Amino acid sequence: MSNAIKEQKILSIDYLKMGTDGKLLDEVSKRNVYPQGLLFSEYYFYLIAFIEGTSYEYPTIYRVDRIKDLVITDKKYKVDYSKRFKDGEYRKLIQFMQTGELEKIKFKFTGRSIEAVLDRLPNAKVVKERHGEYIVETNMFGKGIKMWLLSQGDSVEVLEPDKFRKEIMETIENMRRVYT
């Protein structure tokens, strides 16, 4: 894979599909992809790649152990140097290797360590602080940041965007129903 990335060769992969129940299926998705990088996160290696024939702004994430078959083709792709994949920048935008929409998120944090928040969210900025209450802004992909914010319990309140705040509120309401 790393040679294909270096030589800008298209990969043909068979990727195990995930069922609606969250379990892996024996079925595969066949894709031709433009490999951009390999990352290690949350105990797994991931292939970061653009799908051939699509015009997504951001690459797709493939867990390497779920790639059932891989062929390095002789076909090459070209990457504009200014638009090349920058793994360090990408890591700042993603949590738990979950993508979704890239969103600017604003939240209030009242927990014990704002430094722990800033360590976990490298592009986050404290925009206001008052008596141990911090207003934080960050740009992140939605699914992963949602998981992280929910893991902070009542130490976090999502302020913006309104649509994301409502999504968090619905999830919390669904969680409450589980315990009643």
Helices and strands as residue ranges (DSSP letters): H 2-7, E 9-18, E 24-41, E 44-51, E 60-63, G 64-66, E 67-76, G 81-83, H 87-92, E 102-109, H 114-120, E 125-130, E 133-141, H 142-151, G 153-155, E 156-160, H 162-178
